[in-house]
């Protein structure tokens, strides 16, 4: 990690540090409050889960803040960002083709199925004639 973190002392970044700190303190206190509520309700699992959730949010904010600082330090130092392996290009794209009634096997033995298919064909033709594609 060769990047310099001097950019983090600029006023804009100091304001962002303070916002991040305020978020972390708030979420830690909300998690503590949910733990107290859980205790008052004789260890209610719902409130205990909320406490864990608030603390997980805090960890996420800290993780994202560290990632943001690291990425910005890399960008200011001119170090290239880590590369991701390209997707394989030998996979052919196959377009889905909707089957038509002519592709369906003939229902020659079932008159009820034949009548239903004829009804669907008439319905498709009538909606096509009305302009509803």
N, C-alpha and C positions, 0 to 999 in steps of 0.2 A: 504494500500500500504506500505509494509514493506521493499521493496528492497532499496538497497543503490545505489546511482548514482555516486559513486566515479570513476567508470570505464569511465565515460564521460569526465574525465580530462586527460586521456591518449592521447598521440600525435595522434594516429590514429583517435580517436573520435573527437579531436579538429579539425583535417583536415575535417572530415565529417560535423562538425558544420559549418565550414566556407563555405563549398560547399553548404550546405542547405541555409545558409544566402545569399550567392551570387545568388542562384536560386530564392529565394524569392524577393530580391531587383530587380533582372532583370525582373521577371514577373510582379511585381508591376509597374515598369517603362514602360514596354511594354503595360500594360493595360492603363496607363495614356496617353501614346502616341496615342493609338487607340481612346481614348476619345477625344483627341485634334483633331485627324483626323475626327472623327465623327462630332465634333463641326464645323470644317471648311466646312464640306459638308452639313451644315444645319441639323444636327442631323440625319446622315445616320444610319439607324438601323443596317446595317451589321457591321459597325465599332464599334458601341456601343455594339453589341453582342460580338465582339472580345474582347473588353475591359473587359466585364463581364467574358468572358471565361478565360482570363489571370489571373484575380483575383481569379477565382474558382480554377485554377491550383495552385495558391499560397496557398490557404486554404488546398488543398489536400496535398501539400508538408509538410505543418506544421502539419497536422493531422497524416500523415504517420511517420514523424520524432518523434512526441510524442509517437506514438504507438511503434515504434522501440526502443525508450529509455525505455518505460515502460516494454516491453517484455524482454529486455536485463536485466533490473534491477530485474525482477522476476526470470530470469534464474540464475543470479549470487547469489541471496539470497536463492535459493533452494526451493522457493515457487512453488508448482505445477501450471502449466498453467490452465486456466479455461477450464472445460470440456464441450463438446458438447453432447447433448443427443444422444444416439445411434439410428440408424435408426431401424424402426420396422422390426423384422425378420420373422413375420408370413405371409409376402406377398410372395406368390409362384411365381416363375419365369415361365413364359409361353413362350415357343419357338414358333415363327411364322412358320407355315407350309404352303408352297405355294400350292394353290389349283391346281389340275391337270384337264385335260379335262374331265376325267371320273367323277369328282366332279360336273362339270357344268350341268345344266339341259339340257335335250335333246331338240334340236331345230327342232323338227320333222315337224313343220308346215311351216318353212321358208327355202326354198331351197337355197336362196342366203346366209343365215347365215350358213347353212350346208356346202356349197361350200367354204366359207371363212374359216371355222374351219378346213376343210380338207386341204386347202392350208397351214394354219399355222402348221398343223401336219406334212405335207411333208417338210416344211421348217425346223422345229425342228429336224426331222430325218436326213435331209441332212447335217445340220450343226453339228450334233452329229457324223455322219459318217466321216466328214472331220476332226474331232478332235477339233472343237470349242465348248467346253462345255458350 
